Amino acid sequence: MATATTHGAPATPGKPAAAPKAGAPKPAAAPAWTPAQDDAYALILNEFNRYGLGSLASTIMSYLRKGYSTDRVALELQNTAAYKQRFSGNDARLKAGLPVLSPAEYLATEDSYRQIMQQAGVPKGFYDNPTDFAGFIGQGVSPQEVQSRVTAATDLINKNRPEDLAYFSKYYSTGDMIAYALDPTRAAPLVGKQFTAASIGGSAAAQGLGIDRSTAETLAGAGINADTASQGFGQIKSDAPTAKALSSIYGENYDQTAAIKDVFLNDATAGDTRKRLASKERANFGNASAIGQSSLNTTSGGQV
């Protein structure tokens, strides 16, 4: 049975749609895209690409299709979430009672910050994107002030223990240390481990011991700090002559690598080696060792 069709309802499959009533207004055709609009679109999009806001391309086109002028499109775009996020430093400036920067001024200030950081050798990923710079801009920190902070950070670095600096420069860059000195909290995920590793390497060097980068970073990752490293390497240096002699006598291998694992990492294998050496020494010499009282009876791992 045929289905009745009312005006405005979809047509039955296979049958033409009902014609609109006589005199009903026809839908307005979308205005044609003009060469002038095409030029305006290219001009605005090029500018917003400079801001890193090329994602607003469809929004730009929609405003132009509505017949907005180039100036009005630019104003409307400033109200979008993407634009506000990109120039978020201006919101902070408003709240602080500071004048808002034009896009050109904002970009020029960012470029100045970026150049200062690059010249100082600050590592990639630290103070090199708009989010990083928004805080400076929002607080009204001038490029000159940023330069003075970098200089102060450099001076602070140069006052560190020579052993730490020597170790750091062997494996890392001065820029890493500047980044850490500028903001230890923010820099921690990037260079905090390296900074600590340098201090650990410096502590070993201060005791006349050498460790490689991998060892220093392993200890840093295990939570060893400069103070703990200084104490531990002092103990390892003190134990070294006895450890070497006992290892030779009893055919064991308790060298510096084993001592580091034992003292700092509570490594079971290294600890067992130390305990066996101490036990054999006591068995053969009693409390008075033929090579001097052994210091291997105690380590950070505990009493044997």
LUMZA-130271 format. One record per residue (C-alpha): residue in three letters; chain; x, y, z. Coordinates in steps of 0.1 Angstrom, whole numbers, plus 5000, padded with zeros to 4 digits. Layout:
// residues N
+-----+----+------+------+------+
:  aa : ch :   px :   py :   pz :
+-----+----+------+------+------+
: ALA :  A :    X :    Y :    Z :
...
+-----+----+------+------+------+
This chain:
// residues 304
+-----+----+------+------+------+
:  aa : ch :   px :   py :   pz :
+-----+----+------+------+------+
: MET :  A : 5000 : 5000 : 5000 :
: ALA :  A : 5013 : 5034 : 4991 :
: THR :  A : 5025 : 5057 : 5019 :
: ALA :  A : 5009 : 5091 : 5020 :
: THR :  A : 5034 : 5119 : 5017 :
: THR :  A : 5029 : 5152 : 5034 :
: HIS :  A : 5045 : 5185 : 5024 :
: GLY :  A : 5081 : 5187 : 5035 :
: ALA :  A : 5084 : 5150 : 5043 :
: PRO :  A : 5110 : 5128 : 5025 :
: ALA :  A : 5098 : 5113 : 4993 :
: THR :  A : 5089 : 5076 : 4991 :
: PRO :  A : 5119 : 5057 : 4975 :
: GLY :  A : 5115 : 5057 : 4938 :
: LYS :  A : 5091 : 5087 : 4936 :
: PRO :  A : 5100 : 5124 : 4932 :
: ALA :  A : 5098 : 5146 : 4963 :
: ALA :  A : 5067 : 5168 : 4966 :
: ALA :  A : 5071 : 5201 : 4950 :
: PRO :  A : 5071 : 5232 : 4974 :
: LYS :  A : 5040 : 5253 : 4975 :
: ALA :  A : 5037 : 5280 : 4950 :
: GLY :  A : 5052 : 5312 : 4963 :
: ALA :  A : 5074 : 5296 : 4989 :
: PRO :  A : 5109 : 5313 : 4992 :
: LYS :  A : 5138 : 5294 : 4977 :
: PRO :  A : 5169 : 5287 : 4999 :
: ALA :  A : 5195 : 5314 : 4994 :
: ALA :  A : 5225 : 5302 : 4974 :
: ALA :  A : 5258 : 5305 : 4992 :
: PRO :  A : 5277 : 5336 : 4979 :
: ALA :  A : 5305 : 5328 : 4955 :
: TRP :  A : 5340 : 5328 : 4968 :
: THR :  A : 5357 : 5359 : 4952 :
: PRO :  A : 5393 : 5366 : 4943 :
: ALA :  A : 5393 : 5393 : 4969 :
: GLN :  A : 5384 : 5368 : 4996 :
: ASP :  A : 5410 : 5344 : 4983 :
: ASP :  A : 5436 : 5372 : 4987 :
: ALA :  A : 5424 : 5381 : 5022 :
: TYR :  A : 5424 : 5344 : 5032 :
: ALA :  A : 5460 : 5340 : 5020 :
: LEU :  A : 5471 : 5372 : 5037 :
: ILE :  A : 5455 : 5363 : 5071 :
: LEU :  A : 5465 : 5327 : 5071 :
: ASN :  A : 5501 : 5336 : 5063 :
: GLU :  A : 5502 : 5359 : 5093 :
: PHE :  A : 5486 : 5334 : 5116 :
: ASN :  A : 5510 : 5307 : 5104 :
: ARG :  A : 5538 : 5330 : 5117 :
: TYR :  A : 5521 : 5328 : 5151 :
: GLY :  A : 5519 : 5291 : 5150 :
: LEU :  A : 5481 : 5292 : 5146 :
: GLY :  A : 5477 : 5276 : 5111 :
: SER :  A : 5450 : 5255 : 5128 :
: LEU :  A : 5426 : 5284 : 5125 :
: ALA :  A : 5425 : 5282 : 5087 :
: SER :  A : 5389 : 5269 : 5086 :
: THR :  A : 5378 : 5296 : 5111 :
: ILE :  A : 5394 : 5323 : 5089 :
: MET :  A : 5376 : 5310 : 5058 :
: SER :  A : 5342 : 5308 : 5077 :
: TYR :  A : 5345 : 5344 : 5088 :
: LEU :  A : 5354 : 5356 : 5053 :
: ARG :  A : 5324 : 5336 : 5038 :
: LYS :  A : 5302 : 5356 : 5062 :
: GLY :  A : 5315 : 5388 : 5045 :
: TYR :  A : 5337 : 5400 : 5074 :
: SER :  A : 5364 : 5424 : 5065 :
: THR :  A : 5401 : 5415 : 5069 :
: ASP :  A : 5403 : 5437 : 5101 :
: ARG :  A : 5372 : 5422 : 5116 :
: VAL :  A : 5384 : 5387 : 5109 :
: ALA :  A : 5416 : 5395 : 5127 :
: LEU :  A : 5397 : 5409 : 5157 :
: GLU :  A : 5373 : 5378 : 5158 :
: LEU :  A : 5403 : 5355 : 5158 :
: GLN :  A : 5417 : 5371 : 5189 :
: ASN :  A : 5387 : 5358 : 5208 :
: THR :  A : 5394 : 5322 : 5199 :
: ALA :  A : 5407 : 5298 : 5225 :
: ALA :  A : 5437 : 5290 : 5204 :
: TYR :  A : 5447 : 5326 : 5200 :
: LYS :  A : 5444 : 5333 : 5237 :
: GLN :  A : 5465 : 5303 : 5246 :
: ARG :  A : 5492 : 5313 : 5221 :
: PHE :  A : 5495 : 5348 : 5236 :
: SER :  A : 5486 : 5338 : 5271 :
: GLY :  A : 5513 : 5361 : 5285 :
: ASN :  A : 5491 : 5390 : 5276 :
: ASP :  A : 5463 : 5378 : 5299 :
: ALA :  A : 5488 : 5377 : 5327 :
: ARG :  A : 5500 : 5412 : 5318 :
: LEU :  A : 5464 : 5425 : 5319 :
: LYS :  A : 5459 : 5411 : 5354 :
: ALA :  A : 5492 : 5426 : 5365 :
: GLY :  A : 5483 : 5461 : 5351 :
: LEU :  A : 5508 : 5459 : 5323 :
: PRO :  A : 5501 : 5470 : 5287 :
: VAL :  A : 5492 : 5442 : 5263 :
: LEU :  A : 5518 : 5435 : 5236 :
: SER :  A : 5509 : 5435 : 5200 :
: PRO :  A : 5515 : 5402 : 5181 :
: ALA :  A : 5546 : 5417 : 5165 :
: GLU :  A : 5560 : 5429 : 5199 :
: TYR :  A : 5551 : 5396 : 5215 :
: LEU :  A : 5570 : 5376 : 5188 :
: ALA :  A : 5600 : 5399 : 5189 :
: THR :  A : 5602 : 5395 : 5227 :
: GLU :  A : 5601 : 5357 : 5223 :
: ASP :  A : 5628 : 5358 : 5197 :
: SER :  A : 5650 : 5378 : 5220 :
: TYR :  A : 5645 : 5353 : 5249 :
: ARG :  A : 5652 : 5324 : 5225 :
: GLN :  A : 5684 : 5339 : 5212 :
: ILE :  A : 5697 : 5346 : 5247 :
: MET :  A : 5691 : 5309 : 5257 :
: GLN :  A : 5706 : 5296 : 5225 :
: GLN :  A : 5737 : 5317 : 5228 :
: ALA :  A : 5741 : 5304 : 5264 :
: GLY :  A : 5739 : 5268 : 5252 :
: VAL :  A : 5707 : 5260 : 5271 :
: PRO :  A : 5696 : 5226 : 5260 :
: LYS :  A : 5667 : 5220 : 5236 :
: GLY :  A : 5634 : 5216 : 5254 :
: PHE :  A : 5642 : 5242 : 5281 :
: TYR :  A : 5630 : 5278 : 5275 :
: ASP :  A : 5625 : 5275 : 5237 :
: ASN :  A : 5588 : 5275 : 5231 :
: PRO :  A : 5559 : 5299 : 5236 :
: THR :  A : 5547 : 5282 : 5268 :
: ASP :  A : 5581 : 5287 : 5284 :
: PHE :  A : 5582 : 5324 : 5275 :
: ALA :  A : 5546 : 5332 : 5285 :
: GLY :  A : 5557 : 5334 : 5322 :
: PHE :  A : 5584 : 5359 : 5314 :
: ILE :  A : 5561 : 5380 : 5292 :
: GLY :  A : 5533 : 5379 : 5317 :
: GLN :  A : 5555 : 5391 : 5345 :
: GLY :  A : 5570 : 5419 : 5324 :
: VAL :  A : 5605 : 5403 : 5324 :
: SER :  A : 5625 : 5421 : 5297 :
: PRO :  A : 5651 : 5403 : 5275 :
: GLN :  A : 5677 : 5424 : 5293 :
: GLU :  A : 5666 : 5409 : 5327 :
: VAL :  A : 5667 : 5374 : 5312 :
: GLN :  A : 5702 : 5380 : 5300 :
: SER :  A : 5712 : 5391 : 5335 :
: ARG :  A : 5697 : 5360 : 5350 :
: VAL :  A : 5716 : 5338 : 5325 :
: THR :  A : 5748 : 5357 : 5334 :
: ALA :  A : 5741 : 5352 : 5371 :
: ALA :  A : 5735 : 5315 : 5365 :
: THR :  A : 5768 : 5312 : 5347 :
: ASP :  A : 5786 : 5330 : 5376 :
: LEU :  A : 5770 : 5306 : 5400 :
: ILE :  A : 5782 : 5276 : 5380 :
: ASN :  A : 5817 : 5289 : 5379 :
: LYS :  A : 5817 : 5289 : 5417 :
: ASN :  A : 5810 : 5252 : 5420 :
: ARG :  A : 5836 : 5227 : 5431 :
: PRO :  A : 5863 : 5223 : 5404 :
: GLU :  A : 5859 : 5185 : 5404 :
: ASP :  A : 5822 : 5188 : 5397 :
: LEU :  A : 5828 : 5213 : 5369 :
: ALA :  A : 5855 : 5192 : 5353 :
: TYR :  A : 5833 : 5161 : 5354 :
: PHE :  A : 5803 : 5179 : 5340 :
: SER :  A : 5822 : 5195 : 5311 :
: LYS :  A : 5836 : 5161 : 5302 :
: TYR :  A : 5802 : 5146 : 5295 :
: TYR :  A : 5776 : 5175 : 5293 :
: SER :  A : 5774 : 5211 : 5282 :
: THR :  A : 5776 : 5244 : 5301 :
: GLY :  A : 5741 : 5251 : 5288 :
: ASP :  A : 5728 : 5221 : 5308 :
: MET :  A : 5741 : 5236 : 5340 :
: ILE :  A : 5728 : 5271 : 5331 :
: ALA :  A : 5693 : 5256 : 5326 :
: TYR :  A : 5696 : 5239 : 5360 :
: ALA :  A : 5708 : 5270 : 5377 :
: LEU :  A : 5680 : 5291 : 5361 :
: ASP :  A : 5652 : 5268 : 5374 :
: PRO :  A : 5662 : 5236 : 5392 :
: THR :  A : 5626 : 5225 : 5396 :
: ARG :  A : 5617 : 5228 : 5359 :
: ALA :  A : 5651 : 5216 : 5347 :
: ALA :  A : 5651 : 5185 : 5369 :
: PRO :  A : 5635 : 5162 : 5343 :
: LEU :  A : 5660 : 5174 : 5317 :
: VAL :  A : 5693 : 5179 : 5334 :
: GLY :  A : 5688 : 5173 : 5371 :
: LYS :  A : 5701 : 5138 : 5368 :
: GLN :  A : 5731 : 5150 : 5348 :
: PHE :  A : 5738 : 5177 : 5374 :
: THR :  A : 5737 : 5152 : 5402 :
: ALA :  A : 5758 : 5127 : 5382 :
: ALA :  A : 5784 : 5155 : 5378 :
: SER :  A : 5785 : 5160 : 5415 :
: ILE :  A : 5789 : 5123 : 5421 :
: GLY :  A : 5817 : 5121 : 5396 :
: GLY :  A : 5833 : 5151 : 5413 :
: SER :  A : 5831 : 5134 : 5447 :
: ALA :  A : 5849 : 5104 : 5433 :
: ALA :  A : 5876 : 5126 : 5417 :
: ALA :  A : 5881 : 5144 : 5450 :
: GLN :  A : 5891 : 5110 : 5465 :
: GLY :  A : 5914 : 5103 : 5436 :
: LEU :  A : 5890 : 5077 : 5421 :
: GLY :  A : 5877 : 5077 : 5386 :
: ILE :  A : 5842 : 5066 : 5375 :
: ASP :  A : 5826 : 5067 : 5341 :
: ARG :  A : 5794 : 5085 : 5330 :
: SER :  A : 5773 : 5054 : 5331 :
: THR :  A : 5783 : 5047 : 5367 :
: ALA :  A : 5777 : 5083 : 5378 :
: GLU :  A : 5742 : 5084 : 5362 :
: THR :  A : 5733 : 5050 : 5377 :
: LEU :  A : 5741 : 5063 : 5412 :
: ALA :  A : 5722 : 5095 : 5405 :
: GLY :  A : 5692 : 5074 : 5394 :
: ALA :  A : 5695 : 5054 : 5426 :
: GLY :  A : 5690 : 5086 : 5447 :
: ILE :  A : 5727 : 5091 : 5457 :
: ASN :  A : 5735 : 5128 : 5463 :
: ALA :  A : 5768 : 5146 : 5465 :
: ASP :  A : 5771 : 5142 : 5503 :
: THR :  A : 5764 : 5105 : 5503 :
: ALA :  A : 5788 : 5101 : 5474 :
: SER :  A : 5815 : 5119 : 5492 :
: GLN :  A : 5812 : 5097 : 5523 :
: GLY :  A : 5809 : 5065 : 5502 :
: PHE :  A : 5839 : 5072 : 5480 :
: GLY :  A : 5859 : 5082 : 5511 :
: GLN :  A : 5852 : 5047 : 5525 :
: ILE :  A : 5860 : 5030 : 5492 :
: LYS :  A : 5893 : 5048 : 5490 :
: SER :  A : 5901 : 5038 : 5526 :
: ASP :  A : 5892 : 5002 : 5519 :
: ALA :  A : 5909 : 4999 : 5486 :
: PRO :  A : 5944 : 4987 : 5497 :
: THR :  A : 5930 : 4961 : 5520 :
: ALA :  A : 5905 : 4950 : 5494 :
: LYS :  A : 5931 : 4946 : 5468 :
: ALA :  A : 5954 : 4926 : 5491 :
: LEU :  A : 5928 : 4903 : 5503 :
: SER :  A : 5914 : 4897 : 5468 :
: SER :  A : 5949 : 4887 : 5457 :
: ILE :  A : 5955 : 4864 : 5487 :
: TYR :  A : 5921 : 4846 : 5485 :
: GLY :  A : 5914 : 4847 : 5448 :
: GLU :  A : 5883 : 4869 : 5451 :
: ASN :  A : 5875 : 4900 : 5431 :
: TYR :  A : 5864 : 4929 : 5453 :
: ASP :  A : 5876 : 4958 : 5431 :
: GLN :  A : 5863 : 4994 : 5428 :
: THR :  A : 5833 : 4984 : 5407 :
: ALA :  A : 5823 : 4958 : 5433 :
: ALA :  A : 5829 : 4982 : 5461 :
: ILE :  A : 5806 : 5009 : 5444 :
: LYS :  A : 5779 : 4983 : 5440 :
: ASP :  A : 5783 : 4972 : 5476 :
: VAL :  A : 5785 : 5006 : 5493 :
: PHE :  A : 5760 : 5025 : 5472 :
: LEU :  A : 5736 : 4999 : 5457 :
: ASN :  A : 5736 : 4972 : 5484 :
: ASP :  A : 5744 : 4947 : 5457 :
: ALA :  A : 5741 : 4912 : 5471 :
: THR :  A : 5769 : 4896 : 5451 :
: ALA :  A : 5794 : 4923 : 5459 :
: GLY :  A : 5783 : 4923 : 5496 :
: ASP :  A : 5788 : 4885 : 5498 :
: THR :  A : 5823 : 4888 : 5483 :
: ARG :  A : 5832 : 4913 : 5509 :
: LYS :  A : 5819 : 4891 : 5537 :
: ARG :  A : 5838 : 4861 : 5525 :
: LEU :  A : 5871 : 4881 : 5524 :
: ALA :  A : 5865 : 4894 : 5559 :
: SER :  A : 5857 : 4860 : 5572 :
: LYS :  A : 5888 : 4843 : 5557 :
: GLU :  A : 5910 : 4871 : 5570 :
: ARG :  A : 5896 : 4866 : 5605 :
: ALA :  A : 5900 : 4828 : 5603 :
: ASN :  A : 5937 : 4831 : 5593 :
: PHE :  A : 5948 : 4861 : 5613 :
: GLY :  A : 5922 : 4866 : 5640 :
: ASN :  A : 5915 : 4902 : 5650 :
: ALA :  A : 5950 : 4913 : 5640 :
: SER :  A : 5955 : 4910 : 5602 :
: ALA :  A : 5989 : 4904 : 5588 :
: ILE :  A : 5983 : 4933 : 5564 :
: GLY :  A : 5967 : 4956 : 5590 :
: GLN :  A : 5933 : 4957 : 5606 :
: SER :  A : 5908 : 4951 : 5578 :
: SER :  A : 5882 : 4978 : 5572 :
: LEU :  A : 5862 : 4953 : 5552 :
: ASN :  A : 5844 : 4941 : 5583 :
: THR :  A : 5820 : 4970 : 5579 :
: THR :  A : 5805 : 4989 : 5550 :
: SER :  A : 5774 : 5008 : 5543 :
: GLY :  A : 5759 : 4974 : 5539 :
: GLY :  A : 5763 : 4966 : 5576 :
: GLN :  A : 5785 : 4947 : 5600 :
: VAL :  A : 5799 : 4913 : 5590 :
+-----+----+------+------+------+
